[in-house]
Amino acid sequence: MTTPDPIEQGSYPPVPPPYVAAADSAYGAPGDVSPKLLLPAVLLCFFLGSLGIHRFYVGKVGTGIAMILTLGGLGIWTLIDFIMLLVGVFKDKEGRVLKQWT
C-alpha cells in the first residue's frame, strides 16, 4: 500500500518562487527611488558633465574624480550619463534610481 502524495492531492499551499535581486542593484533594493532630484543632476551633467559634477551630486565621488581626470571620458562618458539621466535609469551611490524631477 502506498501513501498518497499530498502535493498531488493539493493539500499543500503553493510555494512562492525565491526572491532574486536584480544583478545591478547590489546596494539598493529593486524599485527604490533616490531622494536626489533629477533636474539638478541633468543640468549639472549638461553644463559641467566633463568635470563629473553630477556624479559628485549623487554621491559617486570615485567616478567623479575619474571623470575629472579623463575629462568625462573625452565626452563619451558624459554623453552616456546624460542619456541615462534623461531616460531615467541613472542611479545614485546607494543604487537607487533618480526619478523625481522636482
Secondary structure, 3 states (H helix, E strand, C coil): CCCCCHHHHCCCCCCCCCCCCCCCCCCCCCCCECCCCHHHHHHHHHHHHHHCHHHHHCCCHHHHHHHHHHHHHHCHHHHHHHHHHHHCCCECCCCCECCCCC
